Structures are given as C-alpha cells and as structure tokens.
Amino acid sequence: MARANPLQFIQQVRTEVGKVVWPTRREVVLTTVMVFIMAILTGAFFFLVDWLIRSGLTTILGLFG
C-alpha cells in the first residue's frame, strides 16, 4: 500500500471525521449518568461482598481464637 503524502492524509482524515455521527448533548448526559449509577452500584456490591466475607471470617476466627 502506497503512503499518502501529508496533505492527502489530512484530507482523508477530515473526510472520515465528517462521516462520524456525534452523540447529542442529551445522549452524552444520559450515558454519563448511567456510568455514574453503574459505578455506584458496583461499588456498593463489592463493599457488601467484602463486608460479608470479613464478618464471616471474623466470626469463624473468633470461634477458634
């Protein structure tokens, strides 16, 4: 494949960027909110799992200690 000169490359990049369908502001905000909600839910889930495992191990080790 032949290398394009820098001017052709820039023209091709501009053409390709023009084909991109950019999200609307509403879509960006909605997606961002969903990411934050999922991050909070995931954090809460792992906090709960960690707490349950820690409590269980503390109880088990307390019986034998």
Biopython code that builds the backbone (N, CA, C, O; Angstrom):
import numpy as np
from Bio.PDB.StructureBuilder import StructureBuilder

atoms = [
    (1, "MET", "N", (0.854, -1.175, 0.000)),
    (1, "MET", "CA", (0.000, 0.000, 0.000)),
    (1, "MET", "C", (0.897, 1.235, 0.000)),
    (1, "MET", "O", (1.807, 1.350, 0.821)),
    (2, "ALA", "N", (0.642, 2.134, -0.903)),
    (2, "ALA", "CA", (1.464, 3.334, -1.036)),
    (2, "ALA", "C", (1.140, 4.314, 0.083)),
    (2, "ALA", "O", (-0.001, 4.424, 0.531)),
    (3, "ARG", "N", (2.153, 5.007, 0.511)),
    (3, "ARG", "CA", (1.957, 6.010, 1.555)),
    (3, "ARG", "C", (1.438, 7.292, 0.927)),
    (3, "ARG", "O", (1.946, 7.739, -0.101)),
    (4, "ALA", "N", (0.427, 7.881, 1.547)),
    (4, "ALA", "CA", (-0.117, 9.150, 1.061)),
    (4, "ALA", "C", (0.754, 10.285, 1.581)),
    (4, "ALA", "O", (1.330, 10.194, 2.666)),
    (5, "ASN", "N", (0.843, 11.343, 0.804)),
    (5, "ASN", "CA", (1.619, 12.476, 1.315)),
    (5, "ASN", "C", (0.822, 13.140, 2.434)),
    (5, "ASN", "O", (-0.382, 12.910, 2.549)),
    (6, "PRO", "N", (1.468, 13.954, 3.255)),
    (6, "PRO", "CA", (0.793, 14.534, 4.424)),
    (6, "PRO", "C", (-0.486, 15.305, 4.087)),
    (6, "PRO", "O", (-1.444, 15.268, 4.860)),
    (7, "LEU", "N", (-0.516, 15.992, 2.966)),
    (7, "LEU", "CA", (-1.699, 16.756, 2.593)),
    (7, "LEU", "C", (-2.880, 15.833, 2.283)),
    (7, "LEU", "O", (-4.012, 16.106, 2.682)),
    (8, "GLN", "N", (-2.607, 14.742, 1.570)),
    (8, "GLN", "CA", (-3.662, 13.769, 1.279)),
    (8, "GLN", "C", (-4.155, 13.114, 2.565)),
    (8, "GLN", "O", (-5.352, 12.892, 2.749)),
    (9, "PHE", "N", (-3.217, 12.814, 3.440)),
    (9, "PHE", "CA", (-3.573, 12.185, 4.713)),
    (9, "PHE", "C", (-4.524, 13.079, 5.494)),
    (9, "PHE", "O", (-5.542, 12.608, 6.003)),
    (10, "ILE", "N", (-4.201, 14.365, 5.594)),
    (10, "ILE", "CA", (-5.052, 15.296, 6.336)),
    (10, "ILE", "C", (-6.424, 15.398, 5.683)),
    (10, "ILE", "O", (-7.436, 15.457, 6.382)),
    (11, "GLN", "N", (-6.474, 15.417, 4.353)),
    (11, "GLN", "CA", (-7.759, 15.462, 3.656)),
    (11, "GLN", "C", (-8.575, 14.201, 3.931)),
    (11, "GLN", "O", (-9.788, 14.270, 4.125)),
    (12, "GLN", "N", (-7.905, 13.052, 3.948)),
    (12, "GLN", "CA", (-8.611, 11.797, 4.233)),
    (12, "GLN", "C", (-9.138, 11.777, 5.662)),
    (12, "GLN", "O", (-10.251, 11.317, 5.919)),
    (13, "VAL", "N", (-8.337, 12.274, 6.578)),
    (13, "VAL", "CA", (-8.776, 12.324, 7.984)),
    (13, "VAL", "C", (-9.997, 13.222, 8.113)),
    (13, "VAL", "O", (-10.964, 12.855, 8.781)),
    (14, "ARG", "N", (-9.969, 14.387, 7.487)),
    (14, "ARG", "CA", (-11.106, 15.304, 7.557)),
    (14, "ARG", "C", (-12.356, 14.669, 6.953)),
    (14, "ARG", "O", (-13.459, 14.844, 7.471)),
    (15, "THR", "N", (-12.183, 13.934, 5.862)),
    (15, "THR", "CA", (-13.315, 13.247, 5.232)),
    (15, "THR", "C", (-13.906, 12.209, 6.177)),
    (15, "THR", "O", (-15.124, 12.125, 6.335)),
    (16, "GLU", "N", (-13.038, 11.421, 6.805)),
    (16, "GLU", "CA", (-13.509, 10.375, 7.725)),
    (16, "GLU", "C", (-14.172, 10.980, 8.959)),
    (16, "GLU", "O", (-15.197, 10.475, 9.416)),
    (17, "VAL", "N", (-13.601, 12.055, 9.503)),
    (17, "VAL", "CA", (-14.187, 12.705, 10.681)),
    (17, "VAL", "C", (-15.562, 13.259, 10.321)),
    (17, "VAL", "O", (-16.461, 13.283, 11.161)),
    (18, "GLY", "N", (-15.728, 13.702, 9.085)),
    (18, "GLY", "CA", (-17.029, 14.199, 8.651)),
    (18, "GLY", "C", (-18.094, 13.120, 8.617)),
    (18, "GLY", "O", (-19.284, 13.432, 8.671)),
    (19, "LYS", "N", (-17.700, 11.862, 8.531)),
    (19, "LYS", "CA", (-18.645, 10.743, 8.500)),
    (19, "LYS", "C", (-19.092, 10.311, 9.898)),
    (19, "LYS", "O", (-20.060, 9.566, 10.047)),
    (20, "VAL", "N", (-18.386, 10.782, 10.904)),
    (20, "VAL", "CA", (-18.690, 10.370, 12.279)),
    (20, "VAL", "C", (-20.036, 10.945, 12.696)),
    (20, "VAL", "O", (-20.324, 12.119, 12.461)),
    (21, "VAL", "N", (-20.851, 10.106, 13.316)),
    (21, "VAL", "CA", (-22.135, 10.556, 13.859)),
    (21, "VAL", "C", (-21.898, 10.861, 15.336)),
    (21, "VAL", "O", (-21.791, 9.949, 16.155)),
    (22, "TRP", "N", (-21.818, 12.135, 15.666)),
    (22, "TRP", "CA", (-21.528, 12.551, 17.024)),
    (22, "TRP", "C", (-22.786, 12.448, 17.884)),
    (22, "TRP", "O", (-23.882, 12.738, 17.405)),
    (23, "PRO", "N", (-22.643, 12.040, 19.147)),
    (23, "PRO", "CA", (-23.827, 11.939, 20.015)),
    (23, "PRO", "C", (-24.360, 13.330, 20.359)),
    (23, "PRO", "O", (-23.621, 14.314, 20.376)),
    (24, "THR", "N", (-25.646, 13.379, 20.628)),
    (24, "THR", "CA", (-26.250, 14.646, 21.041)),
    (24, "THR", "C", (-25.867, 14.922, 22.495)),
    (24, "THR", "O", (-25.387, 14.038, 23.205)),
    (25, "ARG", "N", (-26.084, 16.140, 22.913)),
    (25, "ARG", "CA", (-25.780, 16.517, 24.304)),
    (25, "ARG", "C", (-26.591, 15.645, 25.271)),
    (25, "ARG", "O", (-26.082, 15.207, 26.302)),
    (26, "ARG", "N", (-27.856, 15.403, 24.922)),
    (26, "ARG", "CA", (-28.734, 14.595, 25.779)),
    (26, "ARG", "C", (-28.187, 13.169, 25.905)),
    (26, "ARG", "O", (-28.200, 12.598, 26.995)),
    (27, "GLU", "N", (-27.709, 12.594, 24.802)),
    (27, "GLU", "CA", (-27.156, 11.237, 24.838)),
    (27, "GLU", "C", (-25.906, 11.178, 25.707)),
    (27, "GLU", "O", (-25.705, 10.216, 26.448)),
    (28, "VAL", "N", (-25.070, 12.205, 25.617)),
    (28, "VAL", "CA", (-23.841, 12.241, 26.423)),
    (28, "VAL", "C", (-24.184, 12.337, 27.907)),
    (28, "VAL", "O", (-23.610, 11.626, 28.731)),
    (29, "VAL", "N", (-25.124, 13.222, 28.242)),
    (29, "VAL", "CA", (-25.519, 13.387, 29.645)),
    (29, "VAL", "C", (-26.135, 12.096, 30.172)),
    (29, "VAL", "O", (-25.806, 11.655, 31.274)),
    (30, "LEU", "N", (-27.027, 11.490, 29.393)),
    (30, "LEU", "CA", (-27.690, 10.252, 29.808)),
    (30, "LEU", "C", (-26.674, 9.128, 30.018)),
    (30, "LEU", "O", (-26.747, 8.399, 31.007)),
    (31, "THR", "N", (-25.746, 8.994, 29.105)),
    (31, "THR", "CA", (-24.721, 7.950, 29.215)),
    (31, "THR", "C", (-23.824, 8.201, 30.424)),
    (31, "THR", "O", (-23.465, 7.265, 31.139)),
    (32, "THR", "N", (-23.465, 9.459, 30.651)),
    (32, "THR", "CA", (-22.624, 9.797, 31.806)),
    (32, "THR", "C", (-23.332, 9.466, 33.111)),
    (32, "THR", "O", (-22.724, 8.907, 34.024)),
    (33, "VAL", "N", (-24.600, 9.805, 33.203)),
    (33, "VAL", "CA", (-25.380, 9.498, 34.412)),
    (33, "VAL", "C", (-25.445, 7.990, 34.619)),
    (33, "VAL", "O", (-25.298, 7.510, 35.743)),
    (34, "MET", "N", (-25.664, 7.239, 33.540)),
    (34, "MET", "CA", (-25.730, 5.779, 33.650)),
    (34, "MET", "C", (-24.398, 5.198, 34.123)),
    (34, "MET", "O", (-24.380, 4.254, 34.913)),
    (35, "VAL", "N", (-23.294, 5.752, 33.649)),
    (35, "VAL", "CA", (-21.976, 5.273, 34.081)),
    (35, "VAL", "C", (-21.796, 5.518, 35.580)),
    (35, "VAL", "O", (-21.315, 4.641, 36.298)),
    (36, "PHE", "N", (-22.180, 6.708, 36.054)),
    (36, "PHE", "CA", (-22.061, 7.002, 37.480)),
    (36, "PHE", "C", (-22.944, 6.079, 38.315)),
    (36, "PHE", "O", (-22.522, 5.595, 39.365)),
    (37, "ILE", "N", (-24.172, 5.833, 37.847)),
    (37, "ILE", "CA", (-25.076, 4.931, 38.578)),
    (37, "ILE", "C", (-24.481, 3.527, 38.639)),
    (37, "ILE", "O", (-24.480, 2.899, 39.698)),
    (38, "MET", "N", (-23.977, 3.033, 37.514)),
    (38, "MET", "CA", (-23.389, 1.685, 37.497)),
    (38, "MET", "C", (-22.148, 1.618, 38.387)),
    (38, "MET", "O", (-21.922, 0.609, 39.055)),
    (39, "ALA", "N", (-21.345, 2.683, 38.403)),
    (39, "ALA", "CA", (-20.155, 2.706, 39.261)),
    (39, "ALA", "C", (-20.550, 2.664, 40.739)),
    (39, "ALA", "O", (-19.918, 1.972, 41.537)),
    (40, "ILE", "N", (-21.593, 3.403, 41.093)),
    (40, "ILE", "CA", (-22.068, 3.407, 42.484)),
    (40, "ILE", "C", (-22.626, 2.039, 42.862)),
    (40, "ILE", "O", (-22.335, 1.529, 43.944)),
    (41, "LEU", "N", (-23.426, 1.441, 41.978)),
    (41, "LEU", "CA", (-23.978, 0.110, 42.260)),
    (41, "LEU", "C", (-22.877, -0.947, 42.370)),
    (41, "LEU", "O", (-22.928, -1.811, 43.245)),
    (42, "THR", "N", (-21.894, -0.876, 41.489)),
    (42, "THR", "CA", (-20.787, -1.831, 41.541)),
    (42, "THR", "C", (-19.991, -1.651, 42.829)),
    (42, "THR", "O", (-19.619, -2.629, 43.477)),
    (43, "GLY", "N", (-19.731, -0.402, 43.194)),
    (43, "GLY", "CA", (-19.017, -0.131, 44.446)),
    (43, "GLY", "C", (-19.783, -0.644, 45.651)),
    (43, "GLY", "O", (-19.196, -1.230, 46.560)),
    (44, "ALA", "N", (-21.104, -0.426, 45.664)),
    (44, "ALA", "CA", (-21.932, -0.907, 46.777)),
    (44, "ALA", "C", (-21.930, -2.429, 46.838)),
    (44, "ALA", "O", (-21.870, -3.011, 47.921)),
    (45, "PHE", "N", (-21.997, -3.074, 45.671)),
    (45, "PHE", "CA", (-21.984, -4.533, 45.628)),
    (45, "PHE", "C", (-20.689, -5.083, 46.223)),
    (45, "PHE", "O", (-20.723, -5.968, 47.078)),
    (46, "PHE", "N", (-19.549, -4.559, 45.773)),
    (46, "PHE", "CA", (-18.274, -5.077, 46.274)),
    (46, "PHE", "C", (-18.044, -4.710, 47.734)),
    (46, "PHE", "O", (-17.394, -5.459, 48.464)),
    (47, "PHE", "N", (-18.568, -3.569, 48.168)),
    (47, "PHE", "CA", (-18.493, -3.223, 49.587)),
    (47, "PHE", "C", (-19.254, -4.257, 50.408)),
    (47, "PHE", "O", (-18.763, -4.729, 51.434)),
    (48, "LEU", "N", (-20.454, -4.606, 49.952)),
    (48, "LEU", "CA", (-21.280, -5.582, 50.662)),
    (48, "LEU", "C", (-20.620, -6.961, 50.687)),
    (48, "LEU", "O", (-20.599, -7.622, 51.725)),
    (49, "VAL", "N", (-20.082, -7.396, 49.548)),
    (49, "VAL", "CA", (-19.401, -8.694, 49.488)),
    (49, "VAL", "C", (-18.192, -8.691, 50.422)),
    (49, "VAL", "O", (-17.973, -9.650, 51.163)),
    (50, "ASP", "N", (-17.414, -7.618, 50.385)),
    (50, "ASP", "CA", (-16.237, -7.521, 51.260)),
    (50, "ASP", "C", (-16.650, -7.558, 52.725)),
    (50, "ASP", "O", (-16.025, -8.242, 53.536)),
    (51, "TRP", "N", (-17.704, -6.820, 53.062)),
    (51, "TRP", "CA", (-18.170, -6.781, 54.446)),
    (51, "TRP", "C", (-18.655, -8.153, 54.909)),
    (51, "TRP", "O", (-18.377, -8.571, 56.033)),
    (52, "LEU", "N", (-19.388, -8.857, 54.028)),
    (52, "LEU", "CA", (-19.877, -10.190, 54.396)),
    (52, "LEU", "C", (-18.717, -11.171, 54.598)),
    (52, "LEU", "O", (-18.711, -11.934, 55.564)),
    (53, "ILE", "N", (-17.750, -11.151, 53.701)),
    (53, "ILE", "CA", (-16.603, -12.060, 53.845)),
    (53, "ILE", "C", (-15.815, -11.726, 55.105)),
    (53, "ILE", "O", (-15.422, -12.619, 55.856)),
    (54, "ARG", "N", (-15.583, -10.415, 55.337)),
    (54, "ARG", "CA", (-14.836, -10.008, 56.529)),
    (54, "ARG", "C", (-15.575, -10.412, 57.801)),
    (54, "ARG", "O", (-14.958, -10.908, 58.744)),
    (55, "SER", "N", (-16.892, -10.205, 57.834)),
    (55, "SER", "CA", (-17.673, -10.578, 59.019)),
    (55, "SER", "C", (-17.643, -12.088, 59.239)),
    (55, "SER", "O", (-17.484, -12.564, 60.363)),
    (56, "GLY", "N", (-17.799, -12.834, 58.139)),
    (56, "GLY", "CA", (-17.764, -14.298, 58.258)),
    (56, "GLY", "C", (-16.420, -14.793, 58.773)),
    (56, "GLY", "O", (-16.363, -15.643, 59.661)),
    (57, "LEU", "N", (-15.343, -14.260, 58.214)),
    (57, "LEU", "CA", (-14.005, -14.693, 58.666)),
    (57, "LEU", "C", (-13.733, -14.289, 60.108)),
    (57, "LEU", "O", (-13.123, -15.042, 60.867)),
    (58, "THR", "N", (-14.193, -13.082, 60.486)),
    (58, "THR", "CA", (-14.004, -12.644, 61.864)),
    (58, "THR", "C", (-14.758, -13.557, 62.812)),
    (58, "THR", "O", (-14.249, -13.897, 63.880)),
    (59, "THR", "N", (-15.946, -13.954, 62.444)),
    (59, "THR", "CA", (-16.747, -14.857, 63.270)),
    (59, "THR", "C", (-16.067, -16.231, 63.373)),
    (59, "THR", "O", (-15.945, -16.790, 64.463)),
    (60, "ILE", "N", (-15.631, -16.760, 62.238)),
    (60, "ILE", "CA", (-15.000, -18.084, 62.219)),
    (60, "ILE", "C", (-13.698, -18.055, 63.021)),
    (60, "ILE", "O", (-13.448, -18.958, 63.820)),
    (61, "LEU", "N", (-12.875, -17.042, 62.821)),
    (61, "LEU", "CA", (-11.611, -16.967, 63.549)),
    (61, "LEU", "C", (-11.839, -16.691, 65.026)),
    (61, "LEU", "O", (-11.029, -17.091, 65.862)),
    (62, "GLY", "N", (-12.938, -16.010, 65.358)),
    (62, "GLY", "CA", (-13.263, -15.752, 66.763)),
    (62, "GLY", "C", (-13.653, -17.031, 67.493)),
    (62, "GLY", "O", (-13.433, -17.143, 68.699)),
    (63, "LEU", "N", (-14.225, -17.990, 66.784)),
    (63, "LEU", "CA", (-14.614, -19.258, 67.409)),
    (63, "LEU", "C", (-13.391, -20.090, 67.782)),
    (63, "LEU", "O", (-13.388, -20.789, 68.795)),
    (64, "PHE", "N", (-12.348, -20.006, 66.947)),
    (64, "PHE", "CA", (-11.160, -20.823, 67.183)),
    (64, "PHE", "C", (-10.045, -20.075, 67.905)),
    (64, "PHE", "O", (-9.019, -20.666, 68.242)),
    (65, "GLY", "N", (-10.239, -18.777, 68.144)),
    (65, "GLY", "CA", (-9.173, -17.986, 68.755)),
    (65, "GLY", "C", (-9.377, -17.803, 70.173)),
    (65, "GLY", "O", (-8.564, -17.158, 70.835)),
]
sb = StructureBuilder()
sb.init_structure("model")
sb.init_model(0)
sb.init_chain("A")
sb.init_seg("    ")
for serial, (resi, resn, name, xyz) in enumerate(atoms, 1):
    if name == "N":
        sb.init_residue(resn, " ", resi, " ")
    sb.init_atom(name, np.array(xyz, "f"), 0.0, 1.0, " ", f" {name:<3s}", serial, name[0])
structure = sb.get_structure()
